[in-house]
Amino acid sequence: MSGIKSVGILTSGGDAPGMNAAIRAVTRAAIYNGMEVKGVMRGYRGLIYDEIIPFQSNSVSNIIQKGGTILKTARCKEFTTTEGRKIAYEALQREGIDALVVIGGDGSLTGARIFAQEFNFPIVGLPGTIDNDLHGTDFTIGYDTALNTIMEAVDKIRDTATSHERLFFIEVMGRECGYLALNGAIASGAEAAIIPEVVEEEDQLRNLISNGFRKTKSSSLVLVTEGEITGGAMAMAERVKQEYPQYDVRVSILGHVQRGGSPTASDRILASRMGVAAIEALMDDQRNVMIGIENDKIVYVPFSKAIKKNRPIRKELVDALNVLSI
Ligand code: ADP
């Protein structure tokens, strides 16, 4: 047995729907297995500023359906320094916390990896991000909910786009990862997705227009991943105004609405399974791994693998969108 008696849990970085379901699952699984649980507020900040509270089973009642995170989340500069992490370690010792479960995206898991190595401290990570940009897991917690929010928003934009015969660029989140744009486009029947993964290979806008885009349609919807790599929806619209002035172009930036809302059944179930698996991993003496899901099976992914940059996009999805948008 691992000898872990007390587990700390925190959410860090960008929030994602389903984080509460994960907090609930980790808490209940730990208590079920005879461990104490402590909630750390505001990500790594809570370790440095000592915002740590004891959790019971009912501390996580009535939260599975709620978006956001009851533990709050934050970005914490101090934790990126050796001195800051030392203060965090001392807080864990003082509180008698033997292991941490960190729920967050690649930044949070990078911090977890560094901390775990530096202090030989057991940490298990859960992939909590709407971006679906971590390696070694088919899905991250929050991605499915965000995708559904995007689909609903694009359905609504389609109504107005069709009435006015317009070309719409709809900017979605994802940073360096095009999964939300690509699957959002497939789910909503949009014409195309402009995604970071193929920016270097091709001029996606030019190809779209030269491939007969809009010839047979009264409106066109194109999803664009936010960020510097694609330039975002505004940059696309500017280009169209300059290069293809015959189009009546509009931009819609979906923004933070994508992070909110009650998590879907898929996200709740994913978060619940991963939360239980995190405690099992700790009991199993697994160290410094992220819980992932591959082909519907729970897997342990070493932090170093999970946080590698540039998760490749599945070409089959790009091809499917091309086929469907004729
Ligand atoms: P996300 O987890 O959503 O990717 P961030 O990239 O903002 O979010 O990271 C969240 C927090 O994780 C940061 O504020 C910082 O406290 C910690 N973190 C990120 N990168 C590092 C790093 N290289 N070293 C230590 N801590 C880090």
Residues whose N, C-alpha, C, O or C-beta is under 5 A from the ligand:
A	BS01	ADP	S12 G13 G14 Y44 A74 R75 C76 K77 F79 T80 G104 G105 D106 G107 S108 L109 T110 G111 I114
